[in-house]
Amino acid sequence: MNEAAIDIRRFLLGQRVTLSISGVILLLSSLSIALSVGAVSVPASTVWGILANKVLPGLIDPTWSQGREAIIWEIRFPRALLAMMVGSGLAIVGATLQAVTRNPLADPHLLGISSGGAFGAIFALLHSGLFLGLLTVPLLAFTGALLATAIVLGVSRIADATSADRLVLAGVAVSFIIMAAANALIFLGDPKASHTVVFWMLGGLGLAQWSQLIYPLVVLAVSGAWLMCRTTQLNAMTIGDETAATLGIPVTRFRLCVFVVGALITGVMVAFSGIIGFVGLMVPHIARILVGGDYTRVLPTSALIGAIFLVLADILARTVMAPEDMPIGIVTGLIGGIFFVWLLGRRPI
């Protein structure tokens, strides 16, 4: 390898390292802001002192009140962690769906996965009761997302919609049907509880609790690791089914596996955050602008940007109409719509 090629590789490696470090710094800065701002402002030094004292008790002599400690540790920190997990999860799912469908507008909402997860969660909240305790809502949300995925695949097969574009169209049709059924569940449910569910459907992170964070964390870690290990197959799928098949990839089975894993991540995230749009649609485009089209870099970059984006969106949701919380789905929808108007003017999708 000549010196010019070595210099180029070093330059690209340096760019990736710089981008990664910058992303981590931005994530920590966003976390610090998220923990500091709100109806009760807390200085950043106090925030990190509380966190350090919780991780290593006795490390710092407490100079803050118990009230401030409870606000940071019991309310804002789990909320920020949930925002990171939901943002990362939805971004990863959007990136992988865009690869296996070869459609830059594919995301969990467009393919009906989020609608199925919402249907399952609404059924658990209004009609089934928490018969499995805290596991009931995420389990039924995943079941709904998985059933929605199966329906989309079944409709596409019945309609002979084997192409990626027609698969997305089948997902849009199924999504409308499932959301109609979900709205019927709300209409038939208890009016008082239905009001809460309607607000939840707009997206929100205000119900985050330490006891529940383990579920999205485990699902994101296991499913995300599975997807990260299949970046080579995802790269091949972006080229086309024929090319992927010649490389020995079982195209249909691999696409089905990605849909199932995407349904698992989306269903669990929807169960804890409600329906949050545009994250899975927008973030992968930003990642590809920054690092190119190689999914070895696109997936981790999407996860990092998704986490940062949703933490910042949650900060806006909490501060724009303080002390009231604006549904975060409104914030992501507004930002996402503006982003795609800009993207359409900048270059063809």
C-alpha positions, 0 to 999 in steps of 0.5 A: 500500500503506497503512502498516499493510500495510508495517509487517506486511511489515517485521515478518514480514521481521524475524522471518524474518531473526531466525530465519535468524540464530538458526538459523545461530548454533545450527548453528555452536554445534552444530558447535563442540560436536560438534568439542569433545566425545568420548573426548578433550575439546578446548576450543572455542578450540583447535577453532576455532584448528585450523580457522583454521590449516587454512584459513589456514596460519600464521595462528595459532601452534599450541599444540596437539598433533598428536594433537588436530589429527588428531582434529579435522581428520581425524575429527570435522570431516568427520563433522560436515559429513557429518551436516549434509549428510545431515540437510539432504538427508533433510529436504528430501526429506521436505518435498518428498515431503509436498508432492507426495503431500499426505501429512504422514507421507510421507518417504523411508522410507515410500515405499520410497526409503531401502529401495531405497538400502539394498538397492543399498548392501548389494549393493555392499558384500557381493556386487559388490565396489567395481568403480568404487572409491569411487563404487560404493556411492553409485552402486548406492545411487542405482540401488536408490533409483531402482528402488524409486521406479519399482516404487512408481510401477508398482505404484500404476499397476497397482493404479490407486492414482493418489491420493496416499494410495494412492501412500503405501500402495504405497510402504509395501508395496514398502518391506517387500518390498525390505527383505526382499530386503536382509535376504536379501542380508545372510543370503547374504553373508560373515558377518564383513562382514554384521556390519558391514553390519547395524551400518551399517543402524542408521545411523552417521557414523563412516566419514566421510572427506574424500575421500568428502564431495565426492559427497554435497556435489555431489548435495545442492547440485545437487538441492537447488538444483533443488528450491529453484527449484520452490517455486511448483510445490510450493506448488500441489501441496499444494493438489491435483492439479486446482488445480496442473493449472489453473495449468499444472503437468504434475502427473504429470511433476512428481511423477515428477521430484521422486521421481527427485531425491528418490531421488538425494539419499536414495540417496547419503545412505544410502550414506554414513550408513546408514538414518537414520529420522525426519529427513525425517518430523519436520523439515518439521513443525517448519519449518512450525510456525516459518515457515508453509506457504510452500515458499519458506521451508519448504525452506531452513528444513527444510535448516537444521533438518535439519543442526542436528538430525542434528549434535545427534543425532550428539553424543548418539550419541557421548557417551551410551555413550562411548567406544562409538558408539551407532548414530545411527538409534536416537537419531533414532528415539527422538527422532522417536517422542517428537516425534510423540507430542507433536505428536499431543497438540498438534494433528492432523497 
